[in-house]
Amino acid sequence: MFDKAIVIGCPGAGKSTFARRLRDETSLPLYYLDMVWHWPDKTTISRGEFEERLREILLKDKWIIDGNYGRTLEMRLQSCDTVFLLDLPVAECLAAAESRVGRPREDMPWVETEFDEEFRQWILDFPRKELPAVYELLDRYRNEKEIYRFRSRDDIGNYLEKTFGR
């Protein structure tokens, strides 16, 4: 099992849902980076304050951290023992992200009222602009960390079934 895990992947891949399941099964505290970064009025804290809050979380004995925030990925990789990369097809991520519009979520401090075009584009660009750097970092830490890469929702379900039996 793990004590310090990060859950990363394209928006809409199911990171927060997976992270909640891990929390519920392990009783480890769960931290959503979106809740650290954003205020309910859709403004953000400063990068310095975000990194300071993240460092405080990383110093704790046990945790699950949900979110990408590429500029801090290596910091989290250095501190975690396990990585879960949800590497699902973009079409699935788009559909899932769009389906949650209008729904309250514990991982966001507001309810999205529309599917923002900039956010849609970020999802579309994720495989080309974000994943190469993620793969490079994971490759660098592959001998030090337990790394799981899920390519489908079935992969995720199979892991949860095998690990937790439900």
DSSP file (Angstrom, degrees, kcal/mol; ACC not computed):
  #  RESIDUE AA STRUCTURE BP1 BP2  ACC     N-H-->O    O-->H-N    N-H-->O    O-->H-N    TCO  KAPPA ALPHA  PHI   PSI    X-CA   Y-CA   Z-CA
    1    1 A M              0   0    0      0, 0.0     2,-0.3     0, 0.0    25,-0.0   0.000 360.0 360.0 360.0-177.1    0.0    0.0    0.0
    2    2 A F        -     0   0    0      1,-0.1     3,-0.1    80,-0.0    78,-0.0  -0.841 360.0-167.0-128.4 161.7    1.1    3.6    0.0
    3    3 A D  S    S+     0   0    0     -2,-0.3    60,-2.6     1,-0.2     2,-0.4   0.606  86.3  33.7-115.5 -28.9    1.3    6.6    2.4
    4    4 A K  E    S+a   63   0A   0     58,-0.2    77,-3.1    24,-0.0    78,-2.0  -0.919  73.1 168.2-137.3 107.2    1.8    9.5    0.0
    5    5 A A  E     -ab  64  82A   0     58,-2.3    60,-2.6    -2,-0.4     2,-0.4  -0.919  20.5-155.9-124.4 145.0    0.2    9.3   -3.4
    6    6 A I  E     -ab  65  83A   0     76,-2.1    78,-2.6    -2,-0.4     2,-0.5  -0.938   6.5-155.3-115.2 144.9   -0.4   11.8   -6.2
    7    7 A V  E     +ab  66  84A   0     58,-2.7    60,-2.4    -2,-0.4     2,-0.3  -0.977  25.4 165.1-120.3 116.5   -3.2   11.5   -8.8
    8    8 A I  E     + b   0  85A   0     76,-2.8    78,-2.9    -2,-0.5     2,-0.3  -0.831  10.5 104.5-129.8 164.6   -2.5   13.3  -12.1
    9    9 A G  E     - b   0  86A   0     -2,-0.3    78,-0.2    76,-0.2     3,-0.1  -0.818  66.8 -34.8 147.5 175.3   -3.9   13.3  -15.6
   10   10 A C  S >  S-     0   0    0     76,-0.8     3,-2.1    -2,-0.3     5,-0.3  -0.242  71.0 -94.6 -59.2 142.8   -6.0   15.2  -18.1
   11   11 A P  T 3  S+     0   0    0      0, 0.0    86,-0.2     0, 0.0    -1,-0.1  -0.375 115.8  28.8 -55.2 138.5   -9.0   17.2  -16.7
   12   12 A G  T 3  S+     0   0    0     84,-0.1    84,-0.2    85,-0.1    -2,-0.1   0.359  86.5 111.1  89.3  -5.6  -12.0   15.0  -17.0
   13   13 A A  S <  S-     0   0    0     -3,-2.1    -3,-0.1    73,-0.1    74,-0.1   0.705  95.9-101.7 -74.2 -18.5  -10.1   11.8  -16.7
   14   14 A G  S  > S+     0   0    0     -4,-0.2     4,-2.7    -5,-0.1     5,-0.2   0.658  71.7 145.4 106.6  21.4  -11.6   11.1  -13.3
   15   15 A K  H  > S+     0   0    0     -5,-0.3     4,-3.1     1,-0.2     5,-0.2   0.934  74.9  44.1 -56.8 -49.9   -8.7   12.1  -11.0
   16   16 A S  H  > S+     0   0    0      2,-0.2     4,-2.5     1,-0.2    -1,-0.2   0.893 114.1  49.4 -67.5 -39.5  -10.9   13.5   -8.2
   17   17 A T  H  > S+     0   0    0      2,-0.2     4,-1.9     1,-0.2    -1,-0.2   0.931 115.0  45.1 -62.6 -45.5  -13.3   10.6   -8.3
   18   18 A F  H  X S+     0   0    0     -4,-2.7     4,-2.5     2,-0.2    -2,-0.2   0.923 112.3  51.5 -63.4 -44.8  -10.4    8.1   -8.2
   19   19 A A  H  X S+     0   0    0     -4,-3.1     4,-2.7    -5,-0.2    -2,-0.2   0.891 108.5  51.5 -61.5 -39.7   -8.7   10.2   -5.4
   20   20 A R  H  X S+     0   0    0     -4,-2.5     4,-2.9     2,-0.2    -1,-0.2   0.907 108.9  50.9 -63.4 -40.3  -11.9   10.1   -3.3
   21   21 A R  H  X S+     0   0    0     -4,-1.9     4,-2.2     2,-0.2    -2,-0.2   0.924 110.4  48.9 -63.1 -43.4  -12.1    6.4   -3.7
   22   22 A L  H  X S+     0   0    0     -4,-2.5     4,-2.4     2,-0.2     6,-0.4   0.933 112.5  48.8 -60.2 -44.8   -8.5    6.0   -2.5
   23   23 A R  H  X S+     0   0    0     -4,-2.7     4,-2.8     1,-0.2     5,-0.3   0.934 111.6  48.7 -59.1 -47.2   -9.3    8.3    0.4
   24   24 A D  H  < S+     0   0    0     -4,-2.9    -1,-0.2     1,-0.2    -2,-0.2   0.859 116.4  42.6 -64.2 -35.3  -12.4    6.3    1.3
   25   25 A E  H  < S+     0   0    0     -4,-2.2    -1,-0.2    -5,-0.2    -2,-0.2   0.812 127.5  28.4 -80.0 -31.3  -10.6    3.0    1.1
   26   26 A T  H  < S-     0   0    0     -4,-2.4    -2,-0.2    -5,-0.2    -3,-0.2   0.629  90.8-133.2-106.3 -16.5   -7.4    4.1    2.9
   27   27 A S     <  +     0   0    0     -4,-2.8    -4,-0.1    -5,-0.3    -3,-0.1   0.641  55.3 147.6  65.7  16.6   -8.6    6.8    5.3
   28   28 A L        -     0   0    0     -6,-0.4    -1,-0.3    -5,-0.3    -2,-0.1  -0.548  57.7 -99.1 -76.7 147.2   -5.7    9.0    4.1
   29   29 A P        -     0   0    0      0, 0.0    35,-2.0     0, 0.0     2,-0.5  -0.441  37.2-144.8 -67.3 141.2   -6.3   12.7    4.0
   30   30 A L  E     -c   64   0A   0     33,-0.2     2,-0.5    -2,-0.1    35,-0.2  -0.921  12.6-168.1-112.9 130.8   -7.1   14.0    0.5
   31   31 A Y  E     -c   65   0A   0     33,-2.8    35,-2.8    -2,-0.5     2,-0.6  -0.977   8.9-153.9-120.2 124.2   -5.9   17.4   -0.8
   32   32 A Y  E >>  -c   66   0A   0     -2,-0.5     4,-1.2    33,-0.2     3,-0.8  -0.866   6.5-152.8 -96.2 119.7   -7.3   18.9   -4.0
   33   33 A L  H 3> S+     0   0    0     33,-2.8     4,-2.5    -2,-0.6     5,-0.2   0.837  95.6  60.8 -62.7 -31.4   -4.9   21.3   -5.5
   34   34 A D  H 3> S+     0   0    0     32,-0.4     4,-2.3     1,-0.2    -1,-0.3   0.859 103.7  50.5 -62.1 -33.1   -7.7   23.2   -7.1
   35   35 A M  H <4 S+     0   0    0     -3,-0.8    -1,-0.2     2,-0.2    -2,-0.2   0.764 112.0  47.6 -75.9 -24.7   -9.1   23.9   -3.7
   36   36 A V  H  < S+     0   0    0     -4,-1.2    -2,-0.2    -3,-0.2    -1,-0.2   0.894 118.9  39.0 -76.6 -42.0   -5.6   25.2   -2.6
   37   37 A W  H  < S+     0   0    0     -4,-2.5     8,-2.0    -5,-0.1     2,-0.3   0.862 109.5  61.5 -78.9 -40.5   -5.2   27.4   -5.7
   38   38 A H  B  <  -E   44   0B   0     -4,-2.3     6,-0.2    -5,-0.2     0, 0.0  -0.643  61.6-149.3-100.2 147.6   -8.7   28.9   -6.2
   39   39 A W    >   -     0   0    0      4,-2.9     3,-2.0    -2,-0.3    -3,-0.0  -0.694  39.3-104.4 -96.2 160.6  -11.0   31.1   -4.1
   40   40 A P  T 3  S+     0   0    0      0, 0.0    -1,-0.0     0, 0.0    -2,-0.0   0.757 121.1  61.5 -58.3 -24.5  -14.8   30.7   -4.5
   41   41 A D  T 3  S-     0   0    0     69,-0.1     3,-0.1     2,-0.0    69,-0.1   0.297 121.6-107.1 -86.5  12.1  -14.9   33.9   -6.5
   42   42 A K  S <  S+     0   0    0     -3,-2.0     2,-0.2     1,-0.3    -1,-0.0   0.548  82.8 122.6  74.4  11.1  -12.6   32.2   -9.2
   43   43 A T        -     0   0    0      1,-0.0    -4,-2.9    -4,-0.0     2,-0.3  -0.456  52.5-134.3 -87.7 174.2   -9.6   34.3   -8.2
   44   44 A T  B     -E   38   0B   0     -6,-0.2    -6,-0.2    -2,-0.2     2,-0.1  -0.868   8.9-114.3-128.8 161.0   -6.4   32.6   -7.1
   45   45 A I        -     0   0    0     -8,-2.0     2,-0.0    -2,-0.3    -6,-0.0  -0.358  53.1 -81.0 -79.8 172.4   -3.8   32.9   -4.4
   46   46 A S     >  -     0   0    0      1,-0.1     4,-2.6    -2,-0.1     5,-0.2  -0.358  35.3-115.6 -72.9 157.4   -0.2   33.9   -5.4
   47   47 A R  H  > S+     0   0    0      1,-0.2     4,-2.7     2,-0.2     5,-0.2   0.905 117.2  53.3 -58.3 -41.3    2.2   31.2   -6.7
   48   48 A G  H  > S+     0   0    0      1,-0.2     4,-2.1     2,-0.2    -1,-0.2   0.919 110.4  45.3 -60.9 -44.5    4.4   31.7   -3.7
   49   49 A E  H  > S+     0   0    0      2,-0.2     4,-2.6     1,-0.2    -1,-0.2   0.894 112.1  52.9 -66.9 -39.0    1.5   31.1   -1.3
   50   50 A F  H  X S+     0   0    0     -4,-2.6     4,-2.5     1,-0.2    -2,-0.2   0.945 110.9  46.4 -59.5 -48.4    0.3   28.1   -3.3
   51   51 A E  H  X S+     0   0    0     -4,-2.7     4,-2.5     1,-0.2    -1,-0.2   0.863 111.7  51.7 -65.2 -35.3    3.8   26.6   -3.1
   52   52 A E  H  X S+     0   0    0     -4,-2.1     4,-1.9    -5,-0.2    -1,-0.2   0.927 111.2  46.8 -66.3 -44.3    4.1   27.3    0.6
   53   53 A R  H  X S+     0   0    0     -4,-2.6     4,-1.8     1,-0.2    -2,-0.2   0.900 112.4  51.1 -63.3 -39.8    0.7   25.6    1.3
   54   54 A L  H  X S+     0   0    0     -4,-2.5     4,-2.8     1,-0.2    -2,-0.2   0.921 107.0  53.1 -63.5 -43.7    1.8   22.7   -0.9
   55   55 A R  H  X S+     0   0    0     -4,-2.5     4,-1.5     1,-0.2    -1,-0.2   0.897 106.4  53.7 -58.3 -39.9    5.0   22.3    1.0
   56   56 A E  H  < S+     0   0    0     -4,-1.9     4,-0.4     1,-0.2    -1,-0.2   0.899 110.5  46.6 -61.8 -40.8    3.0   22.2    4.3
   57   57 A I  H >< S+     0   0    0     -4,-1.8     3,-1.6     1,-0.2    -2,-0.2   0.932 109.1  54.5 -65.1 -45.2    1.0   19.3    2.9
   58   58 A L  H 3< S+     0   0    0     -4,-2.8    -1,-0.2     1,-0.3    -2,-0.2   0.770 100.6  60.7 -62.7 -26.2    4.1   17.5    1.6
   59   59 A L  T 3< S+     0   0    0     -4,-1.5    -1,-0.3    -5,-0.2    -2,-0.2   0.652  84.4 100.7 -75.7 -14.9    5.6   17.6    5.1
   60   60 A K  S <  S-     0   0    0     -3,-1.6     3,-0.1    -4,-0.4    -3,-0.0  -0.295  81.7-120.9 -69.3 158.4    2.7   15.6    6.5
   61   61 A D  S    S+     0   0    0      1,-0.2     2,-0.3   -57,-0.0    -1,-0.1   0.818  90.4  18.1 -70.6 -32.8    3.2   11.9    7.1
   62   62 A K  S    S+     0   0    0     -5,-0.1     2,-0.3   -58,-0.0   -58,-0.2  -0.998  72.0 136.9-145.1 143.8    0.4   10.7    4.9
   63   63 A W  E     -a    4   0A   0    -60,-2.6   -58,-2.3    -2,-0.3     2,-0.4  -0.976  38.1-137.1-173.2 162.4   -1.7   12.1    2.0
   64   64 A I  E     -ac   5  30A   0    -35,-2.0   -33,-2.8    -2,-0.3     2,-0.5  -0.997  24.5-161.5-124.8 130.2   -3.3   11.9   -1.3
   65   65 A I  E     -ac   6  31A   0    -60,-2.6   -58,-2.7    -2,-0.4     2,-0.5  -0.968   1.0-161.8-119.1 124.7   -2.9   14.9   -3.6
   66   66 A D  E     +ac   7  32A   0    -35,-2.8   -33,-2.8    -2,-0.5   -32,-0.4  -0.908  45.3  61.2-107.2 122.3   -5.2   15.4   -6.6
   67   67 A G        -     0   0    0    -60,-2.4   -60,-0.1    -2,-0.5    -2,-0.1  -0.590  62.3-119.3 143.4 160.3   -4.2   17.7   -9.4
   68   68 A N        +     0   0    0     -2,-0.2     4,-0.2   -60,-0.1    -1,-0.1   0.934  35.3 156.6 -89.4 -78.0   -1.8   18.5  -12.1
   69   69 A Y    >   -     0   0    0      1,-0.1     3,-2.8     2,-0.1     4,-0.4   0.949  31.6-157.8  43.8  68.8   -0.2   22.0  -11.6
   70   70 A G  G >> S+     0   0    0      1,-0.3     3,-1.2     2,-0.2     4,-0.5   0.738  82.6  66.3 -49.9 -33.9    2.9   21.0  -13.7
   71   71 A R  G 34 S+     0   0    0      1,-0.3    -1,-0.3     2,-0.1     4,-0.2   0.716 111.3  36.4 -65.9 -17.2    5.2   23.6  -12.2
   72   72 A T  G <> S+     0   0    0     -3,-2.8     4,-2.0    -4,-0.2    -1,-0.3   0.309  87.8 100.7-113.3   7.2    4.9   21.7   -8.8
   73   73 A L  H <> S+     0   0    0     -3,-1.2     4,-2.8    -4,-0.4     5,-0.2   0.923  82.2  49.1 -62.1 -44.5    4.8   18.2  -10.2
   74   74 A E  H  X S+     0   0    0     -4,-0.5     4,-2.4     1,-0.2    -1,-0.2   0.896 108.0  54.8 -64.1 -37.2    8.5   17.4   -9.5
   75   75 A M  H  > S+     0   0    0      1,-0.2     4,-0.9     2,-0.2    -1,-0.2   0.915 112.4  43.7 -59.1 -42.7    8.2   18.7   -6.0
   76   76 A R  H  X S+     0   0    0     -4,-2.0     4,-1.9     1,-0.2     3,-0.4   0.882 110.9  54.7 -70.6 -38.3    5.3   16.3   -5.4
   77   77 A L  H  < S+     0   0    0     -4,-2.8    -2,-0.2     1,-0.2    -1,-0.2   0.890 104.5  54.5 -61.7 -38.7    7.2   13.5   -7.1
   78   78 A Q  H  < S+     0   0    0     -4,-2.4    -1,-0.2     1,-0.2    -2,-0.2   0.817 116.1  38.6 -63.9 -29.3   10.1   13.9   -4.8
   79   79 A S  H  < S+     0   0    0     -4,-0.9    -2,-0.2    -3,-0.4    -1,-0.2   0.692 101.8  80.5 -96.7 -21.4    7.8   13.5   -1.8
   80   80 A C     <  -     0   0    0     -4,-1.9   -75,-0.2     1,-0.1     3,-0.1  -0.331  54.5-158.4 -85.7 166.6    5.4   10.8   -2.8
   81   81 A D  S    S+     0   0    0    -77,-3.1    65,-2.5     1,-0.3     2,-0.4   0.545  80.2  39.3-110.3 -17.3    5.8    7.1   -2.9
   82   82 A T  E     -bd   5 146A   0    -78,-2.0   -76,-2.1    63,-0.2     2,-0.4  -0.994  61.0-163.5-139.9 140.3    3.1    6.3   -5.4
   83   83 A V  E     -bd   6 147A   0     63,-2.9    65,-2.9    -2,-0.4     2,-0.5  -0.980   1.7-165.8-123.4 133.1    1.9    8.0   -8.6
   84   84 A F  E     -bd   7 148A   0    -78,-2.6   -76,-2.8    -2,-0.4     2,-0.6  -0.965   8.1-169.9-116.7 112.6   -1.4    7.4  -10.4
   85   85 A L  E     -bd   8 149A   0     63,-3.3    65,-2.9    -2,-0.5     2,-1.0  -0.911   9.9-157.5-103.6 116.0   -1.5    8.7  -13.9
   86   86 A L  E     +bd   9 150A   0    -78,-2.9   -76,-0.8    -2,-0.6     2,-0.7  -0.813  17.9 175.5 -93.1 100.5   -5.0    8.7  -15.5
   87   87 A D        +     0   0    0     63,-2.8     3,-0.1    -2,-1.0   -78,-0.1  -0.586  15.7 158.7-110.3  65.6   -4.0    8.7  -19.1
   88   88 A L        -     0   0    0     -2,-0.7    64,-0.1     1,-0.1   -78,-0.1  -0.450  49.6 -79.6 -91.4 161.1   -7.4    8.4  -20.8
   89   89 A P    >>  -     0   0    0      0, 0.0     4,-1.9     0, 0.0     3,-0.5  -0.287  38.1-123.5 -59.4 142.9   -8.5    9.3  -24.3
   90   90 A V  H 3> S+     0   0    0      1,-0.2     4,-3.0     2,-0.2     5,-0.2   0.868 109.3  59.3 -57.1 -40.8   -9.2   13.0  -24.8
   91   91 A A  H 3> S+     0   0    0      1,-0.2     4,-2.2     2,-0.2    -1,-0.2   0.896 107.1  47.2 -58.6 -40.4  -12.7   12.4  -26.1
   92   92 A E  H <> S+     0   0    0     -3,-0.5     4,-2.3     2,-0.2    -1,-0.2   0.901 112.2  50.1 -66.4 -40.6  -13.6   10.7  -22.8
   93   93 A C  H  X S+     0   0    0     -4,-1.9     4,-2.7     2,-0.2     5,-0.2   0.917 110.6  49.4 -64.7 -43.9  -12.0   13.5  -20.8
   94   94 A L  H  X S+     0   0    0     -4,-3.0     4,-2.5     2,-0.2     5,-0.2   0.943 112.1  47.8 -59.3 -49.0  -13.9   16.2  -22.8
   95   95 A A  H  X S+     0   0    0     -4,-2.2     4,-1.9    -5,-0.2    -2,-0.2   0.906 114.2  46.5 -61.1 -42.8  -17.2   14.4  -22.3
   96   96 A A  H  X S+     0   0    0     -4,-2.3     4,-0.9     2,-0.2    -1,-0.2   0.915 112.4  49.3 -68.1 -42.7  -16.7   13.9  -18.6
   97   97 A A  H >< S+     0   0    0     -4,-2.7     3,-0.6     1,-0.2     4,-0.2   0.907 113.3  47.4 -63.6 -41.0  -15.6   17.5  -18.0
   98   98 A E  H >< S+     0   0    0     -4,-2.5     3,-1.2    -5,-0.2    -1,-0.2   0.855 105.7  59.7 -67.9 -34.1  -18.6   18.8  -19.9
   99   99 A S  H 3< S+     0   0    0     -4,-1.9    -1,-0.2     1,-0.2    -2,-0.2   0.710  98.2  58.6 -69.7 -19.4  -21.0   16.5  -18.0
  100  100 A R  T X< S+     0   0    0     -4,-0.9     3,-2.0    -3,-0.6    -1,-0.2   0.488  74.0 120.9 -91.7  -1.4  -20.0   18.0  -14.6
  101  101 A V  T <  S+     0   0    0     -3,-1.2    12,-0.2     1,-0.3    14,-0.1  -0.417  79.9  20.1 -60.1 132.2  -21.1   21.5  -15.6
  102  102 A G  T 3  S+     0   0    0     10,-2.6    -1,-0.3     1,-0.2    11,-0.1   0.392 100.7 112.5  88.7  -2.8  -23.8   22.7  -13.2
  103  103 A R    <   -     0   0    0     -3,-2.0     9,-0.4     9,-0.1    -1,-0.2  -0.878  68.9-122.0-107.2 132.1  -22.9   20.1  -10.5
  104  104 A P        -     0   0    0      0, 0.0     2,-0.4     0, 0.0     7,-0.1  -0.450  33.2-168.9 -65.0 142.8  -21.4   21.0   -7.1
  105  105 A R    >   -     0   0    0      3,-0.4     3,-1.1     5,-0.2     5,-0.1  -0.995  29.5-140.1-136.9 141.5  -18.1   19.2   -6.5
  106  106 A E  T 3  S+     0   0    0     -2,-0.4   -74,-0.1     1,-0.2    -1,-0.1   0.657 103.3  59.2 -73.9 -12.9  -16.0   18.8   -3.4
  107  107 A D  T 3  S+     0   0    0    -76,-0.1    -1,-0.2   -73,-0.0   -73,-0.1   0.430 103.4  54.4 -95.9   0.6  -12.8   19.4   -5.4
  108  108 A M  S <  S-     0   0    0     -3,-1.1    -3,-0.4   -74,-0.1   -73,-0.1  -0.995  72.5-139.7-133.8 140.5  -13.8   22.9   -6.7
  109  109 A P  S    S+     0   0    0      0, 0.0     2,-0.3     0, 0.0    -3,-0.1   0.345  86.1  34.5 -84.0  10.0  -14.8   25.9   -4.7
  110  110 A W  S    S-     0   0    0     -5,-0.1     2,-0.6   -69,-0.1    -5,-0.2  -0.954  83.8-106.8-149.3 168.4  -17.6   26.9   -7.2
  111  111 A V        -     0   0    0     -2,-0.3     2,-0.2    -7,-0.1   -10,-0.1  -0.894  35.5-127.0-100.2 123.4  -20.1   25.3   -9.5
  112  112 A E        -     0   0    0     -2,-0.6   -10,-2.6    -9,-0.4    -9,-0.1  -0.512  21.1-170.7 -69.0 133.1  -19.2   25.7  -13.2
  113  113 A T        +     0   0    0     -2,-0.2     2,-0.3     1,-0.2    -1,-0.1   0.569  68.2  15.7-102.7 -12.4  -22.1   27.2  -15.1
  114  114 A E  S    S-     0   0    0      0, 0.0     2,-1.2     0, 0.0    -1,-0.2  -0.981  82.2-101.4-153.2 161.4  -20.7   26.6  -18.6
  115  115 A F        -     0   0    0     -2,-0.3   -17,-0.1    -3,-0.1     5,-0.0  -0.761  47.8-135.3 -88.9  99.1  -18.1   24.6  -20.3
  116  116 A D     >  -     0   0    0     -2,-1.2     4,-2.4     1,-0.1     5,-0.2  -0.262   1.3-139.3 -60.6 133.2  -15.4   27.3  -20.8
  117  117 A E  H  > S+     0   0    0      1,-0.2     4,-2.3     2,-0.2     5,-0.2   0.864 103.2  53.1 -64.9 -37.0  -13.8   27.3  -24.2
  118  118 A E  H  > S+     0   0    0      2,-0.2     4,-1.9     1,-0.2    -1,-0.2   0.902 110.5  47.6 -64.6 -40.4  -10.3   28.0  -22.8
  119  119 A F  H  > S+     0   0    0      2,-0.2     4,-2.1     1,-0.2    -2,-0.2   0.910 109.9  52.9 -66.0 -43.2  -10.7   24.9  -20.5
  120  120 A R  H  X S+     0   0    0     -4,-2.4     4,-2.3     1,-0.2    -2,-0.2   0.916 109.9  48.6 -56.6 -44.4  -12.0   22.8  -23.5
  121  121 A Q  H  X S+     0   0    0     -4,-2.3     4,-2.4     1,-0.2    -1,-0.2   0.875 107.0  55.4 -66.2 -36.6   -8.9   23.8  -25.4
  122  122 A W  H  X S+     0   0    0     -4,-1.9     4,-1.1     2,-0.2    -1,-0.2   0.901 109.0  47.9 -62.6 -40.2   -6.6   23.0  -22.5
  123  123 A I  H >< S+     0   0    0     -4,-2.1     3,-0.6     2,-0.2    -2,-0.2   0.937 111.7  49.6 -64.1 -46.2   -8.1   19.5  -22.5
  124  124 A L  H 3< S+     0   0    0     -4,-2.3     4,-0.3     1,-0.2    -2,-0.2   0.871 115.9  43.2 -59.8 -37.0   -7.6   19.1  -26.2
  125  125 A D  H >X S+     0   0    0     -4,-2.4     4,-3.3     1,-0.2     3,-0.8   0.613  88.5  94.5 -83.9 -13.5   -4.0   20.3  -26.0
  126  126 A F  H <X>S+     0   0    0     -4,-1.1     5,-2.3    -3,-0.6     4,-2.1   0.869  82.1  49.8 -51.8 -48.7   -3.2   18.2  -22.9
  127  127 A P  H 345S+     0   0    0      0, 0.0    -1,-0.3     0, 0.0    -2,-0.1   0.857 121.6  34.8 -61.6 -32.4   -1.7   15.2  -24.7
  128  128 A R  H <45S+     0   0    0     -3,-0.8    -2,-0.2    -4,-0.3    -3,-0.1   0.849 129.5  29.7 -89.2 -37.8    0.6   17.4  -26.8
  129  129 A K  H  <5S+     0   0    0     -4,-3.3    -3,-0.2    -7,-0.2     4,-0.2   0.782 131.2  23.0 -97.6 -29.4    1.5   20.1  -24.4
  130  130 A E  T >X5S+     0   0    0     -4,-2.1     4,-1.6    -5,-0.5     3,-0.6   0.830 109.2  62.7-107.2 -44.4    1.4   18.6  -20.9
  131  131 A L  H 3><S+     0   0    0     -5,-2.3     4,-3.2     1,-0.2     5,-0.3   0.839  94.7  60.9 -60.9 -37.6    1.9   14.8  -21.2
  132  132 A P  H 3> S+     0   0    0      0, 0.0     4,-2.2     0, 0.0    -1,-0.2   0.920 108.4  44.7 -57.2 -41.4    5.4   14.8  -22.7
  133  133 A A  H <> S+     0   0    0     -3,-0.6     4,-2.3     2,-0.2    -2,-0.2   0.878 113.4  51.1 -68.4 -36.7    6.7   16.6  -19.6
  134  134 A V  H  X S+     0   0    0     -4,-1.6     4,-2.8     2,-0.2     5,-0.2   0.946 110.8  48.0 -63.4 -48.4    4.8   14.3  -17.3
  135  135 A Y  H  X S+     0   0    0     -4,-3.2     4,-2.5     1,-0.2    -2,-0.2   0.906 110.8  52.2 -58.6 -42.0    6.1   11.2  -19.1
  136  136 A E  H  X S+     0   0    0     -4,-2.2     4,-1.8    -5,-0.3    -1,-0.2   0.928 111.9  44.8 -62.0 -45.7    9.7   12.6  -18.8
  137  137 A L  H  X S+     0   0    0     -4,-2.3     4,-1.5     2,-0.2    -2,-0.2   0.920 113.1  50.3 -65.4 -43.2    9.4   13.2  -15.1
  138  138 A L  H  < S+     0   0    0     -4,-2.8     4,-0.5     1,-0.2    -1,-0.2   0.891 108.8  52.8 -63.3 -37.4    7.8    9.8  -14.4
  139  139 A D  H >< S+     0   0    0     -4,-2.5     3,-0.8    -5,-0.2     4,-0.3   0.893 106.6  53.2 -63.1 -38.5   10.6    8.2  -16.4
  140  140 A R  H 3< S+     0   0    0     -4,-1.8     3,-0.3     1,-0.2    -1,-0.2   0.826 118.0  36.1 -64.9 -31.6   13.1   10.0  -14.3
  141  141 A Y  T >X S+     0   0    0     -4,-1.5     4,-1.8     1,-0.2     3,-1.7   0.292  82.8 110.6-104.3   8.6   11.5    8.6  -11.1
  142  142 A R  T <4 S+     0   0    0     -3,-0.8     5,-0.2    -4,-0.5    -1,-0.2   0.762  80.2  47.2 -61.1 -27.2   10.5    5.2  -12.3
  143  143 A N  T 34 S+     0   0    0     -3,-0.3    -1,-0.3    -4,-0.3    -2,-0.1   0.562 117.4  42.7 -89.3  -8.1   13.0    3.3  -10.2
  144  144 A E  T <4 S+     0   0    0     -3,-1.7     2,-0.3     1,-0.1    -2,-0.2   0.635 111.3  49.5-109.3 -19.2   12.1    5.3   -7.0
  145  145 A K  S  < S-     0   0    0     -4,-1.8     2,-0.7    -7,-0.2   -63,-0.2  -0.868  77.5-116.9-125.6 153.0    8.3    5.4   -7.1
  146  146 A E  E     -d   82   0A   0    -65,-2.5   -63,-2.9    -2,-0.3     2,-0.5  -0.820  41.6-168.0 -83.4 119.1    5.4    3.0   -7.6
  147  147 A I  E     -d   83   0A   0     -2,-0.7     2,-0.5   -65,-0.2   -63,-0.2  -0.954  13.1-172.4-121.2 125.9    3.8    4.3  -10.8
  148  148 A Y  E     -d   84   0A   0    -65,-2.9   -63,-3.3    -2,-0.5     2,-0.5  -0.962   3.2-167.7-114.8 130.1    0.4    3.2  -12.2
  149  149 A R  E     -d   85   0A   0     -2,-0.5     2,-0.5   -65,-0.2   -63,-0.2  -0.963   4.5-164.0-120.6 115.4   -0.7    4.4  -15.6
  150  150 A F  E     -d   86   0A   0    -65,-2.9   -63,-2.8    -2,-0.5     3,-0.1  -0.865  12.2-179.1-102.0 127.1   -4.4    3.8  -16.4
  151  151 A R        +     0   0    0     -2,-0.5     2,-0.3   -65,-0.2    -1,-0.1   0.462  69.2  21.2-102.5  -4.6   -5.4    4.0  -20.1
  152  152 A S  S  > S-     0   0    0    -64,-0.1     4,-1.7     1,-0.1     5,-0.1  -0.974  78.6-108.2-154.9 164.9   -9.1    3.4  -19.6
  153  153 A R  H  > S+     0   0    0     -2,-0.3     4,-2.7     1,-0.2     5,-0.2   0.817 120.5  59.0 -66.9 -29.7  -11.9    3.5  -17.0
  154  154 A D  H  > S+     0   0    0      2,-0.2     4,-2.9     1,-0.2    -1,-0.2   0.908 102.3  52.6 -63.6 -41.4  -11.7   -0.4  -17.0
  155  155 A D  H  > S+     0   0    0      2,-0.2     4,-2.2     1,-0.2    -2,-0.2   0.919 111.0  47.6 -57.7 -43.7   -8.0   -0.2  -16.0
  156  156 A I  H  X S+     0   0    0     -4,-1.7     4,-2.4     2,-0.2    -2,-0.2   0.947 113.3  47.1 -63.4 -49.3   -9.0    2.1  -13.1
  157  157 A G  H  X S+     0   0    0     -4,-2.7     4,-2.6     1,-0.2    -2,-0.2   0.887 110.8  51.9 -60.4 -40.8  -11.9   -0.2  -12.0
  158  158 A N  H  X S+     0   0    0     -4,-2.9     4,-2.7     2,-0.2     5,-0.2   0.903 109.5  49.7 -64.0 -41.0   -9.7   -3.3  -12.3
  159  159 A Y  H  X S+     0   0    0     -4,-2.2     4,-2.9    -5,-0.2     5,-0.3   0.948 112.9  46.4 -61.4 -48.1   -7.0   -1.7  -10.0
  160  160 A L  H  X>S+     0   0    0     -4,-2.4     4,-2.9     1,-0.2     6,-0.6   0.906 114.3  47.8 -62.9 -41.5   -9.6   -0.7   -7.4
  161  161 A E  H  X5S+     0   0    0     -4,-2.6     4,-1.8     5,-0.2    -1,-0.2   0.939 115.5  44.2 -63.2 -47.9  -11.2   -4.2   -7.5
  162  162 A K  H  <5S+     0   0    0     -4,-2.7    -2,-0.2    -5,-0.2    -1,-0.2   0.888 122.0  38.4 -64.8 -39.8   -7.9   -6.0   -7.2
  163  163 A T  H  <5S+     0   0    0     -4,-2.9    -2,-0.2    -5,-0.2    -3,-0.2   0.887 135.2  16.5 -81.5 -40.5   -6.6   -3.6   -4.5
  164  164 A F  H  <5S-     0   0    0     -4,-2.9    -3,-0.2    -5,-0.3    -2,-0.2   0.515  92.0-128.6-116.4  -8.7   -9.7   -3.1   -2.4
  165  165 A G     <<       0   0    0     -4,-1.8    -4,-0.2    -5,-0.6    -3,-0.1   0.690 360.0 360.0  71.5  19.2  -12.0   -5.9   -3.5
  166  166 A R              0   0    0     -6,-0.6    -5,-0.2     0, 0.0    -1,-0.1   0.338 360.0 360.0-145.8 360.0  -15.1   -3.8   -4.3
